[in-house]
């Protein structure tokens, strides 16, 4: 059932292989810098936000200058989730942690 703002409530995002690798890297980094529990909680919160994006696909900003149809959503000021809406699915293409130039890193893939 659609809410009129995007896709149906309870929709889940499709996490692509590159984004899964990004999440694993984030998990490893935060584990080293903090703890297993903190890392798991942060990555879990990113995944929850991906599901929010699946329900509200226009929440992120268009990033057509990087790739046609690409959107980017900030998360907790240090993470960018890059995704594309393909058909009725939100595909998470990459997750960038830190304040680095995510657009350049996306294009380098």
N, C-alpha and C positions, 0 to 999 in steps of 0.2 A: 504494500500500500504506500503510495507516494505521499509526501507531506507538502507537495507543491513547490518546494525549494530545491529539490534535487532528486536523488534516488530514494528508495524506500528505507524507512527506519530499520535498523538492524542489519543493513548491508555490510558486507565485509570486503576489504580490499584484497587484491591479488598482489602478493609480494613477489616480485621477480628475483631471479637468481643474484643479480648484481646488488640489489637492495638487501637480500639476505646476507650476502658477504659483508656489506657495509654494517649491518646490524651486529654481526659477529665481531667485526673489528671494534665497534663502539663498546660492545660488551667486554671485550678483552682489555681495552684501554681503561675503561672506568674501573674494572676489577683491579688492575694494577695501581691506579691512582687512588682508589678508595677501598671498595670491598665488593665481594660477590653479591651481597644483598643489595647494595646501592646500584650496582650495574644491572642486575636483573630487574629491579624496580624501574629504572630509567628506560631500559629497552622495552619493558612491558607497557610503560606509559606512551612510548613512541608508537607501538603497535595499536594501542587503544586510539590514539589520535589518527592513525591510518584508517581505522574503522569509522571515525567521525567524518573523515574526508570521503569515504565511500558513501556515506549518507548525505553529505553536503559537498558535492564535487566542485562547486564553484567557490568554496571557501578560500582556496589558495589563489595567488596572483598568477595571471597568465605570464608565461615566459617564452613566448613565441620567438624571441630573439635568439634563444638557445636552440630550440627545436619546435617546429610547428606542433601545436596542440599540447605542449608541455605546460604544466602549472607547478608552482612551488608554494609550499606552506611552511612558515616558520613554526618552530616548536621550542618553547622555553628559552628563547633568545640565543641559543647556541646550536640549534639543529635546523636543517632545511630538509624537507621531504619533497623530492621531485617526483611528479606523477603525471600520468596521462589518462584521460577518459577515452576508452575505446569501446564503442557500443554502449552497453549499460554497465560496464565494469570500470572501476578505478584501479589502474595498474601502478603500483609503487615501483618506480624505476631506479631510484637511488635515495640514499639517506646520508647527508653530510653533517658531520659533527665538528664543531669548532667554528671560529669566525673567519675561516678561509674563503677564498673566492670560489664558491660552489659552481658558478657558471663555467669557469675555465676548467674545473675538475670534471664537470659533466661532459664537456666537449672533448676532453682528452681520453674519454673511455672508448 
